[in-house]
C-alpha cells in the first residue's frame, strides 16, 4: 500500500523533501513506517533519535501501533509549542 | 583562598577600589539609576541599595519594586492617570545585560498600562539596554511631562534633555537614523513611532527595526511625556567580578546551548517554525478564534523565501530574527498569525508587509492583530456597521487591514476608536466583549488557541500583565516527557496529560518563577529552561553567571525566591488597582465555544475545572484562596520598598 508523508520543520531538511511517498506492507503500523523512513534516510533517523516526531494521520494524532491504510496522509511534526 | 577586592562603580567609572585581601575578588554591583523629571528638568542620579539588588537582581524585578513605590507615592495608585505626568515610566536593564553572558540583551519597560489600566510591563531585546548600561545607567525612572517634544541623551554617566525638533512625527527607523546622524553611528536608541506620539494605547517602544517593548502601551506612556527617544552613546565595557570565570562559563554554556536542537532550528528559521506545528494540531488563532487552522502559506519555509539573513541581539547564541527582503525584520510567529490567519490574510508577502508596517509605526503587533480581528468579527456579526467603520471590514482584505493599521497609528476615523485597544468596547454594543480575546483588558499576545493545552490557558489567565504567554507558558507539556524527568523539573511527579486540568498550577508556577528570574537577569526566553526545551539554562547555570558577573552569590532555591518575590510584588501592584480572583479568567469564547476542527476539536475550558486549577495555582504560589499575597510576604516587600 502507498502512504503519503509530509515532513515538518526541521525533519524535512535532513531529507531534502517536504513530501514523499512510501510503499509499505498492507496493515502496516506507524512504527513500521518510522522504521522504513529510518532505513531509507539515515540523517532523518538521527533526528528521530533526538526528538521523536508527533505523528498525525489526517487530523488525528496517531500512536506507534496505529494502523495505516492505503492512501493515508501522514504528517510528521516536531513537538514544540512556544510562542 | 579568601580575601576580597572591593569594587564599586557608577556606570563604568570606578569610584572606589580597595584591596582588602589579596586573593578573592568581590564586586559591589551598584546598579546606577537616574530619576529624570521632564516637567522640571531635574535629574537625580543614585545607586540601587544593596538590599534591593539582592531581592530583585535588576530588570523586571527591580522595575516592579520601583513601580510600586512611585505609584504609591501618589496615595491611591488608582488615581494615577496612565497617560498623565504622574505615571512613572521605568526602563531597567537586566542584571547581566551587556555582559558576555549568553543572550543577556534584555530590558523591561514598566508603568501603569494605558491599555489594561493595571501593571504595565514590556520586555525587549536588541542592543539598546547594553548601550544604556555602558553609557552609565542600569535604570531610568522618568517622571513628569516635557513642555515640548524632547529626547534624552545618555553619555558617559550624564543625561541631557534635548529638543526633538525634526524628530517628532517620524517613523521608528527614520527617528533612529536621524539620531545616529546627530550623535554618531555608534549611538543606540529606543524610540516611539507615530502611534506612541498619538498615545495609541497599544503603542510600543522600538529599538532597531523590529525589537519592541510591545506589551501594554509603554510607547503611549512615553508619548504622553512628550518623549520621542532615549539615546545611549559611548562608554566602555561593563565591569564584571570574575572576567576569566565568566568567559569560561560563556564558552561552556554556549556550547551546550548550540547543541540544543531548538536553538539550532530557531537559528535557521526563527519562530515561524511553530506555525506548522500549531496549525497541524488545530491550535492557530484564526479569524478571531472562530476557526483554529489556516493555510500552509505561512509555514516557516514560505517565510524563509523572503529572508536574506538571520540576526541576533547583544551576546546572542541563537540568531532567531529574520531580516526580510521587503524592508524590515521579522516576522515572528506571533506576528505571522496575528496579522495573518487572525485577520484571514494568507499571502506571505502581505503578512510580512503588515509586520514591517506595525514596526515602523511603533505598534504592538499582538494587540494590533487582536483588536483588528475583533473589529472584523463585530462587523461580520452586524454588531457594528459602515456608519461606525467607514466601510467594510472583511476577512482577508489586505488593503483594508493595511489602511486600518495606519489609521490606528494616526488616530484617524475608525482607527481612532481601535487605537483605544480593549477600551474601544465602550463604543460598541455590550455583547461585543463576548468576542474580545483578552484577559485583564490586555489582548492575548500569542497565536496559540489555549483551549486544548489547559496549562497554557491557566497561564494567560493569571499572567500579571494580562493575557500573555511569555510570563509562564509551560511549553514542556508538548514533549510527553517521562515522569522522572517531569518530577526533576517541577519538583514532584505530576499528571502528564496536557489536555487535563490536574497539576497545572504546579507547572505554571514553575514557569512564572524561572521566567521572572530570567527577566530580572536580562536573559532571553530562548535560553531559559522550560521554554521549548528542558536542556537550556536553569537556576544553577543562572547562579554561576550572576556570581561571575557581579559577585552576588545565590543558590538555586534563593534565586527562585527572587522569582517568587517578583510575582508577589506584581500581585500587590495589581491588588492596588483592585484586581481580585475574578480577574484571573479567560475570554468568554474559550469557556463557551468548543474548538471547531482537527485534533483539538471539541476542546474548551470547563468553568468548574478552571476554578480548580486556580485553587491549585494559588496554593503553589503561597497565596490565599482569593489569590492574595499573605501578610508576612507583603510586610517583607513593604520593607524592601522603604529602600527605593
Interface residues (C-beta under 8 A of the other chain):
Chain A: X8 X9 X10 X13 X18 X50 X51 X56 X59 X60 X61 X75 X77 X78 X79 X80 X81 X82 X83
Chain B: X261 X262 X264 X265 X268 X269 X271 X273 X274 X276 X277 X278 X280 X281 X282 X283 X299 X300 X301 X333 X334 X445 X446 X447 X448 X453 X456 X469 X470 X473 X475 X477 X478 X479 X480 X525 X531 X532 X597 X598 X599 X601
